Amino acid sequence: MEEKKSLWKFGTREVVNSAIGAALYGVLSFATNFLQLPSAGNVAFRPAVAIPLFFGVAFGPWVGFITGFFGNIIGDLLSGYGLWIWWDLGNGIMGLIAGLVANQITNYRDGKSILKAELYCALGIVVGMGVAALSEMWVSGADINTVIYFNFIPAVIPNLINGLILVPILMVAYQAILSRSGR
Amino acid sequence: MLITWGFRIRNSIMERIDPRARWIFSLAFLFSVTMFWDARFLLFFFILGFGWYSLAGVKWKESRRAWTLVSIILFTMIVVNTIITGGGAGGIVPPGGHLVWPEGITIPLFGWTIDFGLTYERIWFAQCQILRIVSISAIFIIIPFSMDPRLYGVTFKGLGFSDKLAYTMELAFRYVPTLARDFSVTLDAQKARGYELERMGGSLFQLLTRVAPLIVPVTMNSILTGEDVTNAMDLRCFGTHPRTWLIKLTYHWSDFLIIAVSVVILITSFILTTILGVGGFTVPEWFLALFGVV
């Protein structure tokens, strides 16, 4: 009998996966800091953004949230950029929304499941970065145009490209290790 | 790849403050300062923020990178938007105001006249934005340099987070060196196969396909390692009893004082702005008088 995945469960496995996800997101963000978008000013190209999205898709919304939230804190701590709680929260929301699809996926290689995951990831990126960017209005007093052109768009576009390309690759690889380990 | 935390022991006053008290102060400061647009109150927070910053004993060389990031944010947000395009006043600066160039700017040689709607009110607002953003930055930039990463878990537990959440944070910090090592090993292994991550150029997709052979094995390897850790923790009955922590945090009188000051600042800010209606955006008469517009 197939066990139905509980979406909001937070047991030992989720604790460990959240910790691994956060550490991985922090380390990979730091390690790939030198990649810059060609001809796009100072916008860092962060392939690591796929990590909270994938951990959300694979292990649920709490894991996605913690991976994004703590992972961004760790990345900032390693890079020495200071701590920007509202952007950490945005990264967390990104993983949380991607994680809402977790209990609908049974086979990570299946085209339909990948498509569903992509939709949730895209939604997560837009909402997560939207919340973070809008919070700049509260913190810095910036207006909506500034927030959209200087915060939201430069954060959303690279994240969408990274997330939508890398998450399916990670999903297929994850299915391979699931099949091999008989989980 | 060498991974190092920005934190090191400096024997600063900040290190003697309980990390829970520090978080309470930092968050109370953030919520309080964002209630004001009046430069006099913002100046108070600016002085308070840099007073707090100086307690950490962080050198300029260490925090330069973070301040560069803040400068870029300030430039895009204030110089480009508030001053040049005029959109950045966020509905706080009332429409109208005193134009800096009421006749427009005439370009020499060409004789063209450009209407530039910059007002003295917007200039004043820009400096209020600078005071506010720099104050907040001063509080949050020092955290990575002055807070021991080993204390995050127990601090969050002390702030009321659940054992599981606090433990997740603790575990994540301890995983960082292991994952950094795994990353280095994978990078070296892929390089031995002719992999060139550093080679720039090519399309965005090519850039991503170059990154995937690095990210995928590191991620999958970590998930497999995580299974062993989960089993080990389950065998030790993780989550069935409240946890004890290796490091114990104890409040001292000075920590209680900091918490009390934080609460007072937060409540006073709320009363001033919400009940008494003080602290909103105003341009002082003397500033306008400086330019002879009143």
Interface residues (C-beta under 8 A of the other chain):
Chain A: F10 G11 T12 R13 V15 V16 N17 S18 A19 I20 A22 A23 L24 G26 V27 L28 F30 A31 T32 L35 L37 P38 N42 F45 P47 A48 A50 I51 F54 A58 I66 F70 G71 I74 D76 L77 L78 S79 G80 Y81 G82 L83 W84 I85 E136 M137 W138 V139 S140 G141 A142 D143 I144 N145 T146 F150 I161 N162 I165 L166 I169 L170 A173 Y174 I177 S181
Chain B: M1 I3 T4 W5 G6 L27 L30 T34 W37 E62 S63 R65 A66 L69 V70 I72 I73 T76 M77 V80 N81 T85 G87 G88 A89 G90 G91 I92 F125 C128 Q129 R132 I133 I136 S137 F140 I141 I142 I143 P144 F145 P149 K164 L165 Y167 T168 M169 E170 L171 A172 F173 Y175 V176 T178 L179 A180 F183 M200 G201 L204 F205 L207 L208 V211 A212 I215 V216 V218 T219 M220 S222 I223 L224 T225 G226 E227 V229 T230 M233 D234 F238 G239
